Amino acid sequence: MRIEKKEFVTEVRDAVSVSELCKSIKEFGEPCMLIVYMNSSMVQDAGFPSDLPFITAAAVSGDEECSASKVFDLVIPAEDTEVFTEKLFKDKTKEQIMEINKCFIAARKGSQEEILECESRAFYRLMAAKNGGGSNE
């Protein structure tokens, strides 16, 4: 398994199973997003913990089928990962990206009400940071 850490993203290639990824979580650093380039032989023998502090994305090539991709938060075209992450993170601070991640994590494990609450809290925290005031936590 090859791991490449970038500013906001950690990319993984040549993983053989989801459990291998889970065992290697500490090696990924503190990314905002984990992108795993899928292959048709990757085994879904586990699921990710629901409290991961980053978004997980399966990068799938063309029409390639990979059953393991269903345990990821997102499925994106492998050919477009750079464009996708550039659009997602463009002109955002680490703080803003972490607030977005909190909303994705709430969506991963919560109800619609919890997601809306998370989005609301994130909005007020970001506005407070922008305006130099206190947040409404």
DSSP file with accessible surface (Angstrom, degrees, kcal/mol):
  #  RESIDUE AA STRUCTURE BP1 BP2  ACC     N-H-->O    O-->H-N    N-H-->O    O-->H-N    TCO  KAPPA ALPHA  PHI   PSI    X-CA   Y-CA   Z-CA
    1    1 A M              0   0   71      0, 0.0     2,-0.5     0, 0.0    13,-0.2   0.000 360.0 360.0 360.0 131.8    0.0    0.0    0.0
    2    2 A R  E     -A   13   0A 146     11,-2.8    11,-2.4     2,-0.0     2,-0.5  -0.912 360.0-165.4-108.1 132.6    1.3    3.4   -1.0
    3    3 A I  E     -A   12   0A  51     -2,-0.5     2,-0.5     9,-0.2     9,-0.2  -0.961   5.3-175.2-119.9 128.7    0.4    6.5    1.0
    4    4 A E  E     -A   11   0A  94      7,-2.9     7,-3.2    -2,-0.5     2,-0.5  -0.981  10.8-155.3-126.3 120.2    0.9   10.0   -0.2
    5    5 A K  E     +A   10   0A 129     -2,-0.5     5,-0.2     5,-0.2     2,-0.2  -0.816  16.9 173.3 -98.3 130.9    0.2   13.0    2.1
    6    6 A K        -     0   0   86      3,-3.1    -2,-0.0    -2,-0.5     0, 0.0  -0.576  50.6 -78.1-120.0-173.0   -0.7   16.4    0.7
    7    7 A E  S    S-     0   0  158     -2,-0.2     3,-0.1     1,-0.2    -2,-0.0   0.931 122.3  -1.5 -56.6 -53.5   -1.8   19.6    2.3
    8    8 A F  S    S+     0   0   31     23,-0.1    24,-2.6     1,-0.1    25,-1.6   0.509 127.4  60.5-113.8 -10.4   -5.5   18.6    2.8
    9    9 A V  E     - b   0  33A   8     22,-0.2    -3,-3.1    23,-0.2     2,-0.5  -0.948  54.9-158.1-128.5 141.4   -5.6   15.2    1.3
   10   10 A T  E     -Ab   5  34A   3     23,-2.3    25,-2.8    -2,-0.4     2,-0.4  -0.985  19.8-157.2-112.7 128.7   -4.0   11.8    1.9
   11   11 A E  E     -Ab   4  35A   8     -7,-3.2    -7,-2.9    -2,-0.5     2,-0.4  -0.896   5.4-164.9-108.9 137.6   -4.1    9.5   -1.1
   12   12 A V  E     -Ab   3  36A   0     23,-2.7    25,-2.9    -2,-0.4     2,-0.3  -0.983   7.5-179.6-123.8 133.1   -3.8    5.7   -0.9
   13   13 A R  E     +A    2   0A  71    -11,-2.4   -11,-2.8    -2,-0.4    25,-0.1  -0.923  60.9  22.2-126.5 153.9   -3.0    3.4   -3.8
   14   14 A D  S    S+     0   0   89     23,-0.4     2,-0.2    -2,-0.3    -1,-0.1   0.746  71.9 158.8  65.1  30.1   -2.7   -0.4   -3.9
   15   15 A A        -     0   0    1     22,-0.4    -1,-0.2     1,-0.1    24,-0.1  -0.594  28.6-159.6 -78.4 145.8   -4.7   -1.2   -0.8
   16   16 A V        +     0   0   89      1,-0.2    27,-2.4    -2,-0.2     2,-0.3   0.684  66.1   6.9-100.1 -21.2   -6.0   -4.8   -0.8
   17   17 A S  B  >  -e   43   0B  12     25,-0.2     4,-1.5     1,-0.1    -1,-0.2  -0.991  64.4-115.5-157.0 162.1   -8.8   -4.5    1.7
   18   18 A V  H  > S+     0   0    0     25,-2.2     4,-2.6    -2,-0.3     5,-0.2   0.882 115.9  57.6 -68.1 -36.4  -10.8   -2.1    3.8
   19   19 A S  H  > S+     0   0   25     24,-0.3     4,-2.4     1,-0.2    -1,-0.2   0.884 102.3  54.9 -63.6 -34.6   -9.5   -3.7    7.0
   20   20 A E  H  > S+     0   0   50      2,-0.2     4,-0.9     1,-0.2    -1,-0.2   0.923 109.3  48.0 -61.7 -41.5   -5.9   -2.9    5.8
   21   21 A L  H >< S+     0   0    0     -4,-1.5     3,-0.8     1,-0.2     4,-0.2   0.929 110.3  51.3 -63.4 -44.3   -7.0    0.7    5.5
   22   22 A C  H >< S+     0   0   34     -4,-2.6     3,-1.1     1,-0.3     4,-0.2   0.888 108.2  51.6 -61.7 -38.6   -8.5    0.7    9.0
   23   23 A K  H 3< S+     0   0  175     -4,-2.4    -1,-0.3     1,-0.2     3,-0.2   0.721 111.7  48.9 -69.1 -20.2   -5.4   -0.7   10.5
   24   24 A S  T XX S+     0   0   12     -4,-0.9     3,-1.6    -3,-0.8     4,-0.6   0.280  72.3 114.7-104.0  10.4   -3.3    2.0    8.8
   25   25 A I  G X4 S+     0   0   39     -3,-1.1     3,-1.6     1,-0.3     4,-0.3   0.863  74.5  55.4 -53.0 -41.5   -5.5    5.0    9.9
   26   26 A K  G >4 S+     0   0  199      1,-0.3     3,-1.0    -3,-0.2    -1,-0.3   0.804 100.8  60.6 -64.0 -26.4   -2.7    6.5   12.1
   27   27 A E  G <4 S+     0   0  111     -3,-1.6    -1,-0.3     1,-0.2    -2,-0.2   0.645  89.9  71.4 -74.2 -14.2   -0.3    6.5    9.0
   28   28 A F  G << S-     0   0    0     -3,-1.6    -1,-0.2    -4,-0.6     2,-0.2   0.578  90.3-149.7 -79.8  -9.8   -2.7    8.8    7.1
   29   29 A G    <   -     0   0   34     -3,-1.0    -1,-0.3    -4,-0.3   -19,-0.1  -0.520  49.0 -43.4  76.8-142.4   -1.8   11.8    9.3
   30   30 A E  S    S+     0   0  174     -2,-0.2    -1,-0.2    -3,-0.1    -4,-0.0  -0.527  76.7 165.4-123.9  64.3   -4.5   14.4    9.8
   31   31 A P        -     0   0    8      0, 0.0   -22,-0.2     0, 0.0     3,-0.1  -0.295  42.2-139.0 -76.4 164.0   -6.1   14.9    6.3
   32   32 A C  S    S+     0   0    0    -24,-2.6    23,-2.3     1,-0.3     2,-0.3   0.734  94.3  20.4 -84.5 -29.2   -9.3   16.6    5.6
   33   33 A M  E     -bc   9  55A   0    -25,-1.6   -23,-2.3    21,-0.2     2,-0.6  -0.999  65.3-151.1-143.4 137.9  -10.0   13.9    3.0
   34   34 A L  E     -bc  10  56A   0     21,-3.3    23,-2.8    -2,-0.3     2,-0.6  -0.947  16.3-165.8-105.2 121.2   -8.7   10.4    2.5
   35   35 A I  E     -bc  11  57A   0    -25,-2.8   -23,-2.7    -2,-0.6     2,-0.6  -0.958   1.4-167.9-110.2 121.8   -8.8    9.3   -1.2
   36   36 A V  E     -bc  12  58A   0     21,-2.9    23,-3.1    -2,-0.6     2,-0.7  -0.950  17.6-139.1-111.1 118.8   -8.4    5.6   -1.9
   37   37 A Y  E     - c   0  59A  33    -25,-2.9   -22,-0.4    -2,-0.6   -23,-0.4  -0.711  30.3-143.2 -78.2 115.1   -7.8    4.6   -5.5
   38   38 A M        -     0   0   10     21,-2.8     2,-0.3    -2,-0.7    23,-0.3  -0.391  18.5-168.1 -83.2 156.3   -9.9    1.5   -5.9
   39   39 A N    >   -     0   0   40    -24,-0.1     3,-1.9    -2,-0.1    21,-0.0  -0.952  36.2-110.7-136.6 157.6   -9.2   -1.6   -7.9
   40   40 A S  T 3  S+     0   0   87     -2,-0.3    27,-0.2     1,-0.3    28,-0.1   0.712 114.6  56.5 -64.6 -17.8  -11.6   -4.4   -8.7
   41   41 A S  T 3  S+     0   0   90     25,-0.1    -1,-0.3     2,-0.1     2,-0.1   0.488  75.3 121.7 -94.1  -0.5   -9.9   -6.8   -6.4
   42   42 A M    <   -     0   0    6     -3,-1.9    26,-0.4     1,-0.1     2,-0.4  -0.420  58.1-135.9 -66.1 134.4  -10.1   -4.7   -3.3
   43   43 A V  B     -e   17   0B  77    -27,-2.4   -25,-2.2    -2,-0.1     2,-1.2  -0.755   7.2-147.0 -98.9 134.3  -12.0   -6.6   -0.5
   44   44 A Q        +     0   0   74     -2,-0.4   -27,-0.1   -27,-0.2     3,-0.1  -0.730  44.1 143.4 -95.8  85.2  -14.7   -5.1    1.6
   45   45 A D        +     0   0   83     -2,-1.2     2,-0.3    23,-0.0    -1,-0.2   0.289  67.5  11.0-107.1   8.6  -14.0   -7.1    4.8
   46   46 A A  S    S-     0   0   36     -3,-0.1     2,-0.3    22,-0.0   -28,-0.1  -0.955  70.5-118.9-165.0 176.3  -14.7   -4.3    7.2
   47   47 A G        -     0   0   43     -2,-0.3    25,-0.1   -29,-0.1     3,-0.1  -0.857  35.4 -99.4-122.9 162.1  -16.2   -0.8    7.5
   48   48 A F        -     0   0   29     23,-0.4   -29,-0.0    -2,-0.3     2,-0.0  -0.537  46.0 -96.9 -76.0 150.0  -14.6    2.4    8.5
   49   49 A P    >   -     0   0   52      0, 0.0     3,-1.2     0, 0.0    -1,-0.1  -0.387  30.3-130.0 -61.6 142.5  -15.2    3.6   12.1
   50   50 A S  T 3  S+     0   0   65      1,-0.3    58,-0.1    -3,-0.1    59,-0.1   0.683 101.4  61.4 -73.1 -13.1  -18.1    6.2   12.0
   51   51 A D  T 3   +     0   0  108     57,-0.1    -1,-0.3     2,-0.0    54,-0.1   0.190  66.9 142.5-101.1  19.4  -16.1    8.7   14.0
   52   52 A L    <   -     0   0    7     -3,-1.2     4,-0.1     1,-0.1    -4,-0.0  -0.331  51.5-137.1 -56.0 138.0  -13.2    9.2   11.6
   53   53 A P  S    S+     0   0   78      0, 0.0     2,-0.3     0, 0.0    -1,-0.1   0.299  79.8  55.3 -84.6  12.4  -12.2   12.9   11.6
   54   54 A F  S    S-     0   0    4     47,-0.1     2,-0.3    50,-0.0   -21,-0.2  -0.934  88.4 -99.7-139.7 163.2  -12.0   13.1    7.8
   55   55 A I  E     -c   33   0A   0    -23,-2.3   -21,-3.3    -2,-0.3     2,-0.4  -0.617  33.5-144.4 -80.6 140.6  -14.0   12.5    4.7
   56   56 A T  E     -c   34   0A   2     -2,-0.3    18,-1.7   -23,-0.2    17,-0.6  -0.903  17.9-175.5-108.5 136.5  -13.4    9.2    2.9
   57   57 A A  E     -cd  35  74A   0    -23,-2.8   -21,-2.9    -2,-0.4     2,-0.6  -0.998  18.6-146.6-134.0 132.9  -13.6    9.0   -0.8
   58   58 A A  E     -cd  36  75A   0     16,-2.8    18,-2.8    -2,-0.4     2,-0.7  -0.871  14.2-151.3 -94.4 123.1  -13.3    6.0   -3.2
   59   59 A A  E     -cd  37  76A   0    -23,-3.1   -21,-2.8    -2,-0.6     2,-0.4  -0.882  18.5-171.2 -97.6 113.1  -11.7    7.0   -6.5
   60   60 A V  E     - d   0  77A  18     16,-2.5    18,-2.3    -2,-0.7     2,-0.4  -0.905  17.4-131.6-112.5 133.5  -13.0    4.7   -9.1
   61   61 A S    >   -     0   0   50     -2,-0.4     3,-2.4   -23,-0.3    -2,-0.0  -0.691  55.7 -58.7 -86.2 128.9  -11.7    4.4  -12.7
   62   62 A G  T 3  S-     0   0   56     -2,-0.4    16,-0.1     1,-0.3    -2,-0.1  -0.004 114.5 -17.1  46.1-127.5  -14.2    4.5  -15.6
   63   63 A D  T 3  S+     0   0  161      2,-0.1    -1,-0.3     0, 0.0     2,-0.1   0.214  93.1 141.8 -94.4  12.5  -16.8    1.7  -15.4
   64   64 A E    <   -     0   0   63     -3,-2.4     2,-0.4     1,-0.1   -26,-0.1  -0.337  45.3-138.6 -61.9 131.7  -14.8   -0.4  -13.0
   65   65 A E        +     0   0  164     -2,-0.1     2,-0.3    -5,-0.0    -1,-0.1  -0.771  27.4 169.6 -91.1 134.3  -16.9   -2.2  -10.4
   66   66 A C    >   -     0   0    9     -2,-0.4     3,-1.4     1,-0.1     4,-0.2  -0.844  21.1-165.1-148.0 108.6  -15.7   -2.2   -6.8
   67   67 A S  G >  S+     0   0   77     -2,-0.3     3,-1.4     1,-0.3     4,-0.1   0.789  87.1  67.8 -64.8 -26.7  -18.1   -3.4   -4.1
   68   68 A A  G >  S+     0   0    0    -26,-0.4     3,-1.7     1,-0.3    -1,-0.3   0.729  80.4  79.1 -67.3 -18.1  -15.8   -2.0   -1.4
   69   69 A S  G X  S+     0   0   23     -3,-1.4     3,-1.6     1,-0.3    -1,-0.3   0.748  75.6  75.1 -65.1 -18.4  -16.6    1.6   -2.6
   70   70 A K  G <  S+     0   0  150     -3,-1.4    -1,-0.3     1,-0.3    -2,-0.1   0.664  85.9  61.9 -72.2 -11.6  -19.9    1.5   -0.7
   71   71 A V  G <  S+     0   0   32     -3,-1.7   -23,-0.4    -4,-0.1    -1,-0.3   0.519  89.5  90.9 -88.5  -2.4  -18.2    1.9    2.7
   72   72 A F  S <  S-     0   0   15     -3,-1.6   -15,-0.1    -4,-0.2     3,-0.1  -0.570  79.9-128.4 -92.1 155.9  -16.8    5.3    1.7
   73   73 A D  S    S+     0   0   47    -17,-0.6     2,-0.3    -2,-0.2   -16,-0.2   0.872  92.9  18.0 -66.1 -39.0  -18.5    8.7    2.2
   74   74 A L  E     -d   57   0A  40    -18,-1.7   -16,-2.8     2,-0.0     2,-0.5  -0.958  60.9-151.3-133.5 152.2  -18.1    9.6   -1.4
   75   75 A V  E     +d   58   0A  84     -2,-0.3   -16,-0.2   -18,-0.2   -18,-0.0  -0.997  27.7 173.2-122.5 122.5  -17.3    7.9   -4.7
   76   76 A I  E     -d   59   0A  10    -18,-2.8   -16,-2.5    -2,-0.5     2,-0.2  -0.916  40.3 -92.5-128.4 155.2  -15.5   10.1   -7.3
   77   77 A P  E >   -d   60   0A  61      0, 0.0     3,-1.6     0, 0.0     4,-0.2  -0.489  29.5-139.1 -67.2 130.3  -14.0    9.5  -10.7
   78   78 A A  G >  S+     0   0   15    -18,-2.3     3,-0.9     1,-0.3     4,-0.2   0.828 102.2  59.0 -59.3 -31.0  -10.3    8.6  -10.3
   79   79 A E  G 3  S+     0   0  118    -19,-0.4    -1,-0.3     1,-0.2     4,-0.2   0.698 109.7  43.1 -72.1 -17.9   -9.5   10.7  -13.3
   80   80 A D  G <> S+     0   0   82     -3,-1.6     4,-3.0     1,-0.1    -1,-0.2   0.202  74.5 110.8-114.8  15.7  -11.0   13.8  -11.6
   81   81 A T  H <> S+     0   0    9     -3,-0.9     4,-2.7     1,-0.2     5,-0.3   0.905  81.2  49.0 -62.1 -40.3   -9.7   13.7   -8.1
   82   82 A E  H  > S+     0   0  134     -4,-0.2     4,-2.3     2,-0.2    -1,-0.2   0.936 114.8  44.0 -64.7 -44.9   -7.4   16.7   -8.4
   83   83 A V  H  > S+     0   0   74      2,-0.2     4,-2.4     1,-0.2     5,-0.2   0.927 114.3  51.5 -64.7 -43.3  -10.1   18.8  -10.0
   84   84 A F  H  X S+     0   0   67     -4,-3.0     4,-2.4     1,-0.2    -2,-0.2   0.945 113.6  42.1 -59.7 -51.0  -12.6   17.6   -7.4
   85   85 A T  H  X S+     0   0   19     -4,-2.7     4,-2.6    -5,-0.2     5,-0.2   0.871 111.7  55.8 -69.8 -33.0  -10.4   18.4   -4.4
   86   86 A E  H  X S+     0   0  124     -4,-2.3     4,-1.4    -5,-0.3    -1,-0.2   0.943 112.0  42.9 -62.5 -45.0   -9.3   21.7   -5.9
   87   87 A K  H  < S+     0   0  156     -4,-2.4    -2,-0.2     1,-0.2    -1,-0.2   0.905 115.7  49.4 -66.1 -41.8  -12.9   22.8   -6.2
   88   88 A L  H  < S+     0   0   39     -4,-2.4    -2,-0.2    -5,-0.2    -1,-0.2   0.905 123.5  28.7 -65.9 -41.1  -13.9   21.5   -2.8
   89   89 A F  H >< S+     0   0   17     -4,-2.6     3,-1.8    -5,-0.2    -1,-0.2   0.484  85.7 132.0-102.3  -2.8  -11.0   23.1   -0.9
   90   90 A K  T 3< S-     0   0  121     -4,-1.4     3,-0.1     1,-0.3    -4,-0.0  -0.253  83.7  -5.4 -58.4 131.4  -10.3   26.2   -3.1
   91   91 A D  T 3  S+     0   0  149      1,-0.2     2,-0.4     0, 0.0    -1,-0.3   0.713 104.6 125.4  59.8  24.2  -10.0   29.5   -1.1
   92   92 A K    <   -     0   0   74     -3,-1.8    -1,-0.2     4,-0.0     2,-0.1  -0.908  55.1-132.6-114.0 144.3  -10.9   27.7    2.2
   93   93 A T     >  -     0   0   74     -2,-0.4     4,-2.4    -3,-0.1     5,-0.2  -0.426  31.1-106.3 -82.6 165.9   -8.9   27.8    5.4
   94   94 A K  H  > S+     0   0   86      1,-0.2     4,-2.5     2,-0.2     5,-0.2   0.901 122.9  55.1 -58.2 -39.6   -8.2   24.6    7.3
   95   95 A E  H  > S+     0   0  100      2,-0.2     4,-1.8     1,-0.2    -1,-0.2   0.921 108.1  47.6 -61.3 -44.5  -10.8   25.8    9.9
   96   96 A Q  H  > S+     0   0   69      1,-0.2     4,-2.0     2,-0.2    -1,-0.2   0.918 112.0  49.8 -63.3 -42.0  -13.5   26.1    7.2
   97   97 A I  H  X S+     0   0    1     -4,-2.4     4,-2.7     1,-0.2    -2,-0.2   0.906 108.0  53.3 -65.4 -39.0  -12.7   22.7    5.8
   98   98 A M  H  X S+     0   0   61     -4,-2.5     4,-2.1     1,-0.2    -1,-0.2   0.874 107.2  51.9 -65.5 -34.2  -12.8   21.2    9.3
   99   99 A E  H  X S+     0   0   11     -4,-1.8     4,-1.5     2,-0.2    -1,-0.2   0.914 109.5  49.5 -66.7 -40.8  -16.3   22.7    9.8
  100  100 A I  H  X S+     0   0   51     -4,-2.0     4,-2.0     1,-0.2     3,-0.3   0.929 109.5  52.6 -61.5 -43.7  -17.4   21.1    6.5
  101  101 A N  H  X S+     0   0    1     -4,-2.7     4,-2.9     1,-0.2     5,-0.2   0.888 102.7  57.7 -60.3 -40.5  -15.9   17.8    7.6
  102  102 A K  H  X S+     0   0   94     -4,-2.1     4,-2.3     1,-0.2    -1,-0.2   0.892 106.8  49.4 -57.7 -38.1  -17.9   18.0   10.8
  103  103 A C  H  X S+     0   0   21     -4,-1.5     4,-2.2    -3,-0.3    -1,-0.2   0.906 110.9  48.6 -68.8 -41.8  -21.1   18.2    8.7
  104  104 A F  H  X S+     0   0   66     -4,-2.0     4,-1.8     2,-0.2    -2,-0.2   0.910 111.6  50.2 -62.0 -41.2  -20.1   15.2    6.6
  105  105 A I  H  X S+     0   0   25     -4,-2.9     4,-1.4     2,-0.2    -2,-0.2   0.913 109.0  51.2 -66.3 -39.2  -19.3   13.2    9.8
  106  106 A A  H  X S+     0   0   17     -4,-2.3     4,-2.6     1,-0.2     3,-0.3   0.909 109.8  50.5 -62.6 -38.4  -22.7   14.1   11.2
  107  107 A A  H  < S+     0   0   52     -4,-2.2    -1,-0.2     1,-0.2    -2,-0.2   0.848 106.0  57.3 -67.0 -32.2  -24.3   12.9    8.0
  108  108 A R  H  < S+     0   0   58     -4,-1.8    -1,-0.2     1,-0.2    -2,-0.2   0.847 128.0  10.8 -66.6 -34.0  -22.3    9.7    8.2
  109  109 A K  H  < S+     0   0  123     -4,-1.4    -2,-0.2    -3,-0.3     2,-0.2   0.432 113.4  73.1-130.0   2.6  -23.7    8.8   11.6
  110  110 A G  S  < S-     0   0   25     -4,-2.6     2,-0.1    -5,-0.2    -4,-0.0  -0.581  72.4 -98.5-120.2 179.1  -26.6   11.1   12.5
  111  111 A S     >  -     0   0   59     -2,-0.2     4,-2.1     1,-0.1     5,-0.2  -0.370  45.1-100.4 -85.2 171.0  -30.2   11.9   11.8
  112  112 A Q  H  > S+     0   0  153      1,-0.2     4,-2.3     2,-0.2     5,-0.2   0.894 124.8  54.1 -61.1 -37.1  -31.3   14.7    9.5
  113  113 A E  H  > S+     0   0  135      1,-0.2     4,-2.4     2,-0.2    -1,-0.2   0.914 107.4  49.7 -63.3 -43.1  -31.9   16.9   12.6
  114  114 A E  H  > S+     0   0  100      2,-0.2     4,-2.3     1,-0.2    -1,-0.2   0.881 109.7  52.0 -64.2 -36.9  -28.4   16.3   13.8
  115  115 A I  H  X S+     0   0   37     -4,-2.1     4,-2.6     2,-0.2    -2,-0.2   0.940 110.1  47.7 -64.6 -46.5  -27.0   17.2   10.4
  116  116 A L  H  X S+     0   0   97     -4,-2.3     4,-2.4     1,-0.2    -2,-0.2   0.897 111.5  50.8 -63.1 -39.4  -28.9   20.5   10.3
  117  117 A E  H  X S+     0   0   87     -4,-2.4     4,-2.7     2,-0.2    -1,-0.2   0.917 110.6  49.5 -62.3 -43.2  -27.8   21.3   13.9
  118  118 A C  H  X S+     0   0    7     -4,-2.3     4,-2.6     2,-0.2    -2,-0.2   0.926 111.1  48.9 -62.4 -45.2  -24.2   20.7   12.9
  119  119 A E  H  X S+     0   0   95     -4,-2.6     4,-2.4     2,-0.2    -1,-0.2   0.906 111.8  49.7 -61.3 -41.7  -24.5   22.9    9.8
  120  120 A S  H  X S+     0   0   58     -4,-2.4     4,-2.3     2,-0.2    -2,-0.2   0.938 111.8  46.9 -63.8 -47.6  -26.1   25.7   11.9
  121  121 A R  H  X S+     0   0   92     -4,-2.7     4,-2.5     1,-0.2     5,-0.2   0.916 112.4  51.0 -61.1 -41.9  -23.3   25.5   14.6
  122  122 A A  H  X S+     0   0    6     -4,-2.6     4,-2.7    -5,-0.2     5,-0.2   0.927 108.6  51.8 -62.0 -43.5  -20.7   25.5   11.9
  123  123 A F  H  X S+     0   0  114     -4,-2.4     4,-2.6     1,-0.2     5,-0.2   0.943 112.2  45.1 -58.5 -49.2  -22.2   28.5   10.2
  124  124 A Y  H  X S+     0   0  104     -4,-2.3     4,-2.4     1,-0.2    -1,-0.2   0.888 112.8  50.6 -67.0 -37.1  -22.2   30.5   13.4
  125  125 A R  H  X S+     0   0   28     -4,-2.5     4,-2.3    -5,-0.2    -1,-0.2   0.924 113.0  46.2 -64.2 -43.7  -18.7   29.5   14.4
  126  126 A L  H  X S+     0   0   46     -4,-2.7     4,-2.3    -5,-0.2    -2,-0.2   0.903 113.0  48.9 -67.1 -40.1  -17.4   30.5   10.9
  127  127 A M  H  X S+     0   0   65     -4,-2.6     4,-2.6    -5,-0.2     6,-0.3   0.912 111.3  50.3 -65.3 -40.0  -19.2   33.8   11.0
  128  128 A A  H  X>S+     0   0   13     -4,-2.4     5,-1.4     2,-0.2     4,-1.2   0.920 111.1  48.7 -63.6 -41.4  -17.9   34.5   14.5
  129  129 A A  H  <5S+     0   0   52     -4,-2.3     3,-0.3     1,-0.2    -1,-0.2   0.912 113.4  47.5 -64.4 -39.7  -14.4   33.8   13.4
  130  130 A K  H  <5S+     0   0  165     -4,-2.3    -2,-0.2     1,-0.2    -1,-0.2   0.893 119.7  38.0 -67.5 -39.5  -14.8   36.0   10.3
  131  131 A N  H  <5S-     0   0  115     -4,-2.6    -1,-0.2    -5,-0.2    -2,-0.2   0.433 107.9-119.0 -95.4  -2.7  -16.3   38.9   12.4
  132  132 A G  T  <5S+     0   0   72     -4,-1.2    -3,-0.2    -3,-0.3    -4,-0.1   0.650  73.8 117.6  76.6  16.1  -14.1   38.5   15.4
  133  133 A G  S   <S-     0   0   50     -5,-1.4    -1,-0.2    -6,-0.3     2,-0.2  -0.382  71.1 -75.6-104.8-173.6  -17.0   37.8   17.8
  134  134 A G        -     0   0   75     -2,-0.1     2,-0.2    -3,-0.1    -1,-0.1  -0.494  46.6-120.4 -82.3 151.7  -18.1   35.0   19.9
  135  135 A S        -     0   0   50     -2,-0.2     2,-0.8    -7,-0.1   -10,-0.1  -0.488  13.3-123.8 -88.9 163.5  -19.7   31.9   18.4
  136  136 A N              0   0  110    -15,-0.2   -11,-0.1    -2,-0.2   -12,-0.1  -0.585 360.0 360.0-103.7  66.3  -23.1   30.5   19.2
  137  137 A E              0   0  154     -2,-0.8   -16,-0.0   -13,-0.1   -15,-0.0  -0.348 360.0 360.0 -84.0 360.0  -22.1   27.0   20.3
